[in-house]
Amino acid sequence: LSSSSGLTHESHKKDVEQVYLRCSEGSIEWMYPTGALIVNLRPNISPASYKHLTVCIKPFKDSAGANIYLEKTGELKLLVRDGDRSPSRVYCFGYDQGGLFVEATPQQDISRKITGFQYELMSKGIAANLHTASAPCRPCSDTEVLLAVCTSDFVIRGSIQNVTNEAEEQESIIHVGVNKLYRQKSKVFQLTGESGNWRGQIKTLLECGVKPGDGDFLFTGRMHFGEARLGCAPRFKDFQRMYKEAKDKGLNPCEIGPD
């Protein structure tokens, strides 16, 4: 978390402050914005790898007081306009497309404004999987499922307990009852209640039309801004079949023990 306050610069309203961030994910909070911030993302990796990175930002729900631009060699491209209230909107761009320039907008009372956003750096391949515009709801092939098992942030066997649709955000929340937890990067799936059942929530696009149903699924996916996002999710019996077929041929990219 990087935090800054414009009140300390009130006598120099055109000040431009540089911020350097080394983490691959985090957040910026700029209280009482005046002047501008140049946000330099400098992850602790080889500069030669920068061209393979995608940057995604997600403004705070009540972020206000500044416009956010993509800046490269002095040219500005507007990413997020001050007051834009697109819920859960995520803005992504290639690391080599430029840096972030956050410019305060004129305000009568800056003390009531806080500009902020979360950011994530990820490989372009992962980012493409999260933001596939062409066919975000298509079923995964056998190969894609087996690869997802090896590379996903979470892999669980579970059932759909309920689905909550959020029309404004164009998302569905899948409430999952977990029968077996193979892997999770963050503690999205947790023991709940005295019954000792594991439960959690996974988000996906509303257009995918997910509905509650019987039977177990293998849920895989990525963590994105602290939320579990659905990747491949075959029926568990189908996963068992494709896993066994690949194992018999010696083509499994990794072992998980599907039983």
Phi, psi and omega in degrees: 000124174248129183234141179216158179229135179280346182296331180287349181245019190297331180281352180229076190292347180258010179301143173242122182251137178266135176236131180246127183239127183261342185281155179278346174208154182169205181210156176243132175230119182242105181273140178052060188295132169220151181071227183207156174241134168257118183261113180258113177270117182231076182294155181279062175225170179296134177305334179294338181273351184303323185293346180265006185260146169245138176254132174237138175235148179227106181299146173299152184303321183253021180299133181201156174108357182202153169265146179247123182243157166264125185240131174215123181046045174087351179266135182250135174236120184294125176261306184229118178277141177306128179092355177294122185249037177287107185296137175060016180291134178243134182245125183235148177204158178291141181306324183280000179278350178138182179251183182259131177239115184251115186244126179294143176263152181302131183228145173287326183219093184291341184293348180263004186246139171223122175261134180198155176202155170269153175224154175218140170252132180211165178292152183298329179293316179295317181298321179296322178295324181285333187233048180284113184277334189286312183211070186291343185248006183291148177295149178279149173286168179303316181298318180295321178296312183296325177289322179298324179300326183276331191246353185285158177285333175219144177220118181219154167258128182194180180236157179274112179279322182195161175228126177252124180262130178247095187298320183297321181268357180057041181226157172243140176253119180265118178270115191250133168265125188265126175264328176209132180255111179274319182198144167208135182282321178237164185276061178284322181259122187223158173291135181230142173067179181285342182288341178075025178274143175272133179219162177187177182235141177233135179260148174209177182286142179300325184295343180286344173064039180292135180228154176300145180201167181279161174092165181265150176234159168260110181265126174232162177168190185241152169275132183217114184052045175078005181241147176279122179250133186290134172251238176282140181213071178285161170299144188297324180294327177290321176298317179302318180298309184292328178293316180295318180299317180292320181295319179299329180267358182070028185249010180291126178290337175199166180253141181228336183075084191282356185286000000 
